[in-house]
Amino acid sequence: MLQPRGAPEEVAGRRVFLRPLAPRDFDQWSEVRLRCADWLLKWEPRPPIDQINVERDRRAFAARCGMRQRERQLGTAYGFGIFVEEKVAGEINLLSIQRGPMQTATIGYWIDHALAGNGYMPESVVTVFRFAFEELGLHRLEIAIIPRNFRSRRVVEKLDVREEGLALRYLEINGVWEDHIRYAITSEEWADRRTDLLGRWLGALPEETTSYA
């Protein structure tokens, strides 16, 4: 499985710009991650004890960027930094891509606490929906969220993404096996809702929705 020919590395929403993080982004990315540690880490998998702290180590961050680039080349994942006014605002990642009869992937995201509540994340999610369905040809996208993570759930609720149910002890988060609510959208649903979602969140008319930065 390789990256589809012609799939863009950079995609643009209305106010957000998504591209793979690069070593040159370390200072901005590290500042946001360290400043927002209390806001973010409780919702994320706990890194191995012997792993170098990627938020503080420039070389570890560069290695992370290289790993994400290899995943992109293999077509197994697509990681994007979220940029607002040319500054790192967060990340949104298309992960665990399965081809064959499934044609599915999961989406994970986080945003700078200082920028939360401005609609940047729903806009980023819609931008990734368009990329995944129209550039990668995937059939189903899933977002799994811890029930008490109300801010993250608010993102999918704003987009009216379909709720599929509760998965017990779905992922190990911060050292605990946590239940997750699973939300999903299929390419058929995207086709039905595309014009509305793009119009509301990207401000794009149907004839303008195929252009990428």
N, C-alpha and C positions, 0 to 999 in steps of 0.2 A: 504494500500500500504506500503510494507516494503522493505528494502534494499534487492536487489537480493542476494541470497545465493552465496557466493564465490566472490562477487565484491570486488576488492582490495581497501584498503584505500590509498595506495601509488602507484603512477605511474611515470614512468621515460621516459623522452625524450632522446635526444642525449646529451644535455648540461644542461637541466633543470630537476629538481626533484620536483614533485608535491605531497604534502601531506596536510592533514588538519592542520590548525594552532592550536597550543596548548598554554596554559598559559605561558610556558617557552619561547615562541617566542616574548613576549611583548616588551622587550627592543629593539630588532632589528626592529620589525614591527612599533613601535611607532616612532623610529628615522626616518625611511623612510617616514612615513605618514606626520610627522611634517615638515620635510625638503622639501617635495614635495607638500605642501598644495596648493600653488598657481597653480601648474601644474595639480592637481587632482580635487580639490573641485568644480571647475566650471563645471565639467562634471558629478557630482554626485547629487543624491537627497539630499535636505537639511534636516538634522536631526531635530526632534521636539525640541522646545525651552527648554523643561524641561528634555531632555535626557542628561545624564552624558557624558562628552567628552571621548569617548572610546580610542582616541589616547593618552590621558593623564592619564587615570585611569586604573590601573592594574586590579582591580576587575571587572570593566565594560568589559574589554577585555576578562577576563576569562569567564564572563557570555556569551559574544558573542560566544566564542569558544564552550561553552556548548550548546547554541542554535543551532549552526551549526551541532554539533554532533547529536542532536535530529532530525534535518532535515534529516541527512544522514540515521539514523536508520529507519525513516519513509519512506524514499525513495522519499522525496519531493524536495530535493536539495542536491548538493554535492559541498562543498566549499574546495578549495585547495589554500594553500600558494605556491607561485613559489619560488623555491630555486635555486640559482646559486652559485656553490662552497660553499654550506652549509650556505649561507646567504640569508635572506629574500630579494627577488627581486620584489615582487608584489603579486597579487592574480588573480586567475581565478575561476569563479563560474558557476556551472551548476544549473540554477534556474527554479522555476515554472514548475516542471516536471508534466506533465499530462499523465496519463495512459489511459486505455480504448481505444476508437477508435482513439485517437489523437496520443499518444506515442511521445510526443514532449517536448522540453525544450528550454530555452533561455540561452545564454552564455554572461557573463559580465566579464570584465578584466581591470586591471590597472598594470602599471609597474613603477619602480623607474626611475625618469627622467634621472639619471646618467647612466642608462643601456639601455635607449631607442635607437633604431636604430641598435641594434646588432642581430636582428632576434630571440630574446628570446621569444617574444610574439607569432609570427606565429608558432614557434615550440611548445609552450604551447597549442595553440589552436588545432593544429593537434593531440597532445597527448590526449586532451580532446575529440576530435572527435572520436578517436579510443576507448577510454574508454566508451563513451556514446553509440556508435553504437554496439560495440562488447561485452562489459560487461553488459551494462544495457538494450540492445535490443531496444533502442529508434529508431523512424523512421524519425524524423525531428528535426533539431536544427536551432535556429534563433539567429542572432546577430543584435541588433538595435542600430544605431549610429546617433548622431546629425550631420546634413550635414556639418557644419563648423569644426567638429572635424576631421581634415584631417589626423592626425597621427593615430587615431584609425581606420579610413577608410582604411588607407594604409595597415593595417594588413590583412583585408579581401581581399583587392585587390591583395596583394602578393600571397594569397592562391586561388585567382580566385573563391571566393565564390559568388554564384549567387545573383544578386540584384533583389528584388521583388517589390520595389516601395517605395513611400513616405507615411508614416503614420502621419497625421496631429495631432499636440498636443498629441503625443503618451504617453509621460511620463513627470512628473513634476521633473525638474532638477534645482537645486539651486534656487527653488522658482518660476520657470517659466515653463509653459506647453510648451514643446519643440517638434517640428517635429523631426521625426527620419526616416532615411533610413533603411529599413528592408532587411537583407541579410539572406539567408537560404541554407541549404544543407540537402538532404534526404539520407536515407540509400542506396537507389539505386545509387545515385551520388557517395556516399562514396565507394561503391563496384567498380564502374567504375574507380575511381580516387585514390583508396587506395594505390596501389603500387607506383604511382608517388609521392603522397604527403608524404608518409612515407620515400621514398627514398631521396627526396629533403630535407626534414626538420628533419627527425630523423636518416637518414643514415642507414636505416634498409632494409635488404633483405626480400622478402616475407616470407621465412621460419623462420625468426627471429622475426616477428612482434607480436607474442603472448606472449612474455615474459615480465613480470612486475617486478619492484624492490620490 
